């Protein structure tokens, strides 16, 4: 399970050093085979390939004639890239995906259980502020009884 947020830096070639605590789990979960794709919220998603496959299959099963289904196929599957962590523990983020998510030097790797989100620093800060701006309405339906 991937959890926690880490502020990281992209190098000049667009490579992201995966923290050691997550690197081993990613390699174990997927034999090093990862999928990196776009998310509608303008961040990137990083999945071990076995966790991505059922999502991809479900998206592809939707009708191409429905405009919403076609749009989500284009976004998620059309931007998906098979990637591997290199020998130095880095992940190359393609220029197209860096541009999509507006990634610059500092980025955030945010664990989401089965996968990670990769956010620009500005995008992550905006998400945090939007959450706190919800005030007393921050819990969605189904989580009203959440106790921490």
N, C-alpha and C positions, 0 to 999 in steps of 0.2 A: 504494500500500500504506500502510495506516494503522498506525503503531506509536508506542510511547511512552505514558507516563502523565502527565497534567497535572492539577494541583489547580486548580479553577476555582470561581467563586462564582455562585450563582443570584441574580438581582436580585429585587426585591420582587414583580414580576409573574411570576416563574418562568421568566425567560429566561436562557439560557446563552450567553455569548459564546464562539463557536468560535475557537480560536487561529488566527491568520492562516496558519500553516504548513499547517493542515488545511483551512481554509475554501476555498481555491482548488481543492484536489484534490476536495473534496466537490462543489463547483459544477461542475467539469469532468466528474467521473464521472457525474453525474446531472442536469446542467442545473439544479441547485438543488433537485431533487425528492428528498426524503428520506423514510424510514419510521422511525418511532420506535415500539418495542413493548416489552412486558414479557419478562423472561427468568425461567425457573424458580428461579434463584439469587437472586432479588429485586434484580436490577439492571435497567437498561434497555438495549436494543439500538438502535443508530442505524446504519441502512444507507442507502447510496445506493439509490434505487429499483431500478435495474437489477440490483443484487446481491441485493436482497430478493426480487424476483419469482420466481426458481426455488425458493427456500426456501418461500415462501408456496404455490406451486403443488404442491410435494411434500407439504406438510402437509395441504393441502385434498384431496389425492387419497386420503388415508388414510380408512379406514372410520369413519363416525360412530357405528357400533354398538359399536366397541371402546372401552371406557371410557378407556383411556390415550390413544388417538388423539383422542377427543372432548375430553379435558381439554387436550391440547396445542394443539388447534385453538382452543379458547376462550381459552387464555392468549396464544398468539402472534398469531393472526389477529384474535381478538376485541378485543385491546388495541392493535392496530396503528393508527397514525395517520399520515396523509400530512402532512408538514410541509415548510416551506421556510425557508431562512436569510433573515432580513430584511436590509434595506439596510445596517444597522449591524453585520451579521455575527453576529446572535444567533439562537438557536433557542428557540422557546417550548416548554416542557415542560408538558403539560396537567396540571391539578391531580390528576386520577385517577392518572396515571402517577407524579407526584411522591409521592403517598401510597403507591402500591404499592411503590416502591423506597425509601421513607422518606428522600427527599431533603430536605435542609434547606439552609442557606446554602452550606456547602462541599461540593463534589462532585468526583468524579474522572472524567476522560474518558480511557479506556484503549483504545489502538489494538489491534485484533485482526486485522490484515491487511485483510480486505475490509470491515470495519465497526468500530464502536466499542462498548464497554460504558460505561455511565454508572452510577457507584456513589455511594452516600452515603459520607461520610468514614468512618463507623463500619463500614459494610459492606466497604469496601476494606481497611481495617486488619484486619478479621476474616479476609478472604481471604489477606492476606499472612501473618498469624500461623498460619493453618491449613496453608499451604504449608510454612513452616519447621518446623512441628511434625511433618511427615512424616519428618524426618531423612534416613536413607539410603534410604528408600522413596519418594522424591519423583518418580522417573521412571516413567511408566506403561508398560504393554506397548507395544512398538513403538519406544520411545525409549531403551531400555537402553544402546544403543551411542552415544548422543549425546555428542559431544566439543565442549567450548567452549574 
